[in-house]
Amino acid sequence: MEKALWQEDLSTLLIADTHFGKARHFRKGGIPIPENIHESDFALIAELIRTKKARKVVFLGDLFHSDWNTHWGVLEMFMKEFSQVGFELVKGNHDILREEIYSQSQLTVHHHPIQIGSFLLSHEPVNAVGLTNICGHLHPGIRLSGKGKQSLRFPCFYESEDRVVLPAFGRFTGTMEINNYGEGMAYAVVSKNLIPINLS
């Protein structure tokens, strides 16, 4: 569904690579990215929380893009709108804010992968003996071609025997094609539909 994974039995949304604050980070560097580029991501998360009645949202890393900027306050205000929801972060390589900033927020922060049921949740892919690793970081995408040599690239989920890689949730992130992932299944996210593609 969308670019998030819903765990029904845990009432938990899993979301990877939102990269909130990235637009303002670029603007500080003189690149004129629109300030409102993240609004649709917040709106979509809000819709998923409400429609699924989620009790928990776990961000699988790269929640906020690098250094602090004032967009962090927007993220905090968003989480406060859902005071009944537990927000957790499994830290990724871009989650580099000072610890006191995290501790003063609504987030529960994990510095290492965490196990929930039979799943090992991480930012980067890890070996999970006897468990299924659910992760992000790779921003998987797949190219779909038509009969006239035209093609489009879409974000996708990637599923193998022991791993599920989530697409980057953030609109302002981009994708990396999964050419070298090996056997498994890709699920291209096209609008609100998933198109299954066997990679074997």
N, C-alpha and C positions, 0 to 999 in steps of 0.2 A: 504494500500500500504506500503510495507516494514514495518518499525516500527514507522512510522510517520503518522499523521492525516492531511489531506489536506482539508482546508475550501475554496471551490471554490469561493463562493460569496465574501469572504474577501481576496482572494489571499494570504492566510496565511498558513504556515506550523506550526504544533504543534508538538513539540518533547520533550520527557521527559527523564531525567536520562541518560545523556551522560557520566557523571563522567570523563570528560577530566582531565588529569593530574594524574589519579589514578596509572598508571604504574610507573611514576616517584616517586610518593608518596611511593609505595612499594619498589622501588629501594633504596630510601633513608633509608629505614628500613632494607636493606640488603637482600631483596628478589629479585632474578634476573628475573624480568619481562621484556620482550623485549620492547625497546623504541618505536618501530613502531606499537605497538598494536592498537593505536588510528587512524592510517592513513586511514584505510578503512572506519571508521565512518565519518571523514572529507570528504572523496571522495564521500560517499553516500549522505551526506547533499548537497554537491556541485551539484551532479547530480540532486537531487530533486529540488533545487532552479532553475537550468537551464531549466529542462524539464517542470516544472510547471510555470515558469516565476513568481516565488513568489515575492511579494512585501514586505512581512514581515515573520520573523521567530520568534516564541515565544517558549522559552525554559521553560518547566514546572518544574523547580527546578532541583537541583543537576547537574548543568552545569559543575562545576569544583569540583574535589574531595578534599574537606577540605583545608588544608593549602596551601599557595602560593608555587609554584615551577616554574621553568623556562618554563614549558610547557604552562603556561599562555600566554607567548609571541607567541607561535605557534597558539593558539586560536585567539589572537588579529590579527595576520597576516592573518589568514583565513577570519575573518570578513571584513578586509580591502579589500580583493579581491572582495567583493560584496558591494561596497560603496552605491549602489542604493537600497540595502535591509535594512529595519529596523529590528534590532535584539533586542529582549526584553527578560527579564528574570523575571519570577515569582519565587522569592527565595525559596529554599528548605533547608532542615536541613543540607546539606553539603556545602551550599553556605555561607562560613564564612570568606571570604576575607575582608580586611579592606575597608571601604567605598570609600576611595580615589582611590583604585585600580579599582573599578567598574566605578567611575565617570570619570576616565581618558580613559576609553575604549569606544567602539562604542555602548555599551549596554544601553538600557533604563531599569532600575531596578525597580521592584515592590516588596514592602515588604509584601503585602497582596494580596489575590485573586483579579482578575480583571474580569469585565464583558465585553464581546465582543458579541454584538447581544444578542441571547438567551442563551449564554453559560457563565458559571462562571468558569474561568480558575484558577487552584490552583495546588500546589505541592501535598499535602496530600488531601485525600478525605474530602470534607466539605458538609454540608447541603446547598442546593441551592433551596430555595422555589420558585417554578415557573420557574426555569431555569434548564438547564442540566449542571451538574458539569463534567468538563473534567480535569483529573488529572493524576498524575504518582505515584511515591514513592513506590508502592507495588511490582513492578517488576513481574507482573503476568505471570505465565506459566502454561501449561497444558500438561499432559502426554497422549500420544496416543499409544494404544496397538495393536499389531498384533495377528494373529491366533496362533502363536507359543510361546506365552507368552513373546515375546520380546516387548520392549516399548522404546519410545524416548520422551524426554520432549522438548517442544518448547515454545518460548515466545508467548504471545497472548494478544490481546485486550479483555477487558471484558466490556460488555454492559448490563446495567440494565435499569429500567424504567426512572431513572433520573440521570444516571452517566455513563461515559465512562472512563475506566482506560486504559491508554496507556502502552504498554510494555516498558521496559527500552531500550533505543536506543543504548546505549553503548555496544560494543562487550565484554568489560571486566567488566560485571556487575552480571551475573547470574540471576536466576529466582526463584520465590516462587510459588508453586502450588496453584491453586485457589480452593482448596477443600472446604473451608468454606465460599465461597462468596454468596451462595444461588442461587436463580433462576436468569436466565438471559441467555445471549449468550456469548460464547467465540469464538474468531476468531484466530485460531492458525496461526502463521507466519511461513510458510514452504517455504524456498527460497523466491521467489517473489510472492507467492500465499497466499491467506487467506482461511483457511478451517473452515467453520462455524460449531459450535457444540452447540446444545441446552442443557443447563444445567438443565432445568426444569424436 
